[in-house]
Amino acid sequence: MEFKQLDLKPQGNWFQRKIWTPHGKRTLIYMLAGAVLSLIFSYITGDIEKLTLGENIYSLSIGAFFGFLITNSPCARGKC
């Protein structure tokens, strides 16, 4: 009876397995781009000096959410 050799490769830590994948990198890039575009939009539509820190953080988080949604929606992953 012959047995095949089982080659086990180290999987790395949780961050490398879950976040630092090609899809994870693309998601982070889109979230950053969405946040920056949202901040630029806030600057164009209103005076950014008059906006409070809370409003700026809200704008950044909405932009990051849209970046996350673009890369992780079912249609973006080919499951429509």
Secondary structure by P-SEA (a helix, b strand, c coil): ccccbbbbcccccccccccccaaaaaaaaaaaaaaaaaaaaaaaacccccccaaaaaaaaaaaaaaaaaaaccccccccc
